[in-house]
Structure formats: structure tokens, C-alpha cells
Amino acid sequence: MAQVVTFLPFVAIFVMFYFLLIRPQQKKAKEHAALIAAVKRGDTVVLSSGVIGKVTRVEDAEVNVEIAPSVNIRVVKGMIAEVRNRTAIAANDTKAISKG
């Protein structure tokens, strides 16, 4: 019985670490994987470097992103930090900017 009482604080600390650190990180990783899997042509994306562009082509492990008119870059899907909705203004979308 004394051994159980001795190890009880260690078990409690492990349970605390699991619920405060490990579980939220796994949940965030799963959400990011689902976000990357759902990327499609026409989506506005923010890369981990902060570059904003529009997806022009989707492949298995890479996407082509248009960051300026007629300027496309190939990006590994894992570097996509955020997918914005299609109605958001991309950096290269001059049609959405109104004059006046």
C-alpha cells in the first residue's frame, strides 16, 4: 500500500501532462491534417512564412500557389498554415479591390 501512495503523485503528474499538453497538441495536429487534406483549387491560403496566395493546382504532396499575377510557386502542403474562405481577398486578386 505504501508503494501505491509513493507512485500516486507521479501518476497524477502524468495525467495532468496528458490533458494539458499531449492531448491538445494531438487534436491540433489532427485538425491541421484535415485542413491540408481539404485544400482545393481556388482556396486562399496563408503559408507558414506569412505569404498569402491563391491555390492554382493541387497534387499529392504539393500545391501551386499564385502569389502575384502570373507568379506561381510550388509549396509542400505541410507549410500551409491557414486556409481562408474563397471570398477573402487574396494578395493577387485585383478584381476584388474596388476603386473609389
LINFENUR-V841045 format. One line per field, one symbol per residue. phi: phi as a letter, one per 30 degrees, with the letter a starting at -180 (. if undefined). psi: psi as a letter, one per 40 degrees, with the letter a starting at -180 (. if undefined). burial: b if it has 9 or more other C-alpha atoms within 8 Angstrom, else e. Layout:
phi = ???
psi = ???
burial = ???
This chain:
phi = .ddddddedddddddddddcbddddddddddddddddcdbejdcbcdddjdcacdcaccdcbbcbdcaeibcbcbdedddcaccdddddddccdddccck
psi = ddddddeddddddddddddddddddddddddddddddehiheihihieeehhihhdhhadeiihhheihfhiihhhdeehdihiideihidegedehih.
burial = eeeeeeeeeeeeeeeebbbeebbbeeeeeeebeebbeebebebbbbbeeeebbbbbbbeeebbbbbbbeeebeebbbeebbebbeeeeebbbeeeeeeee
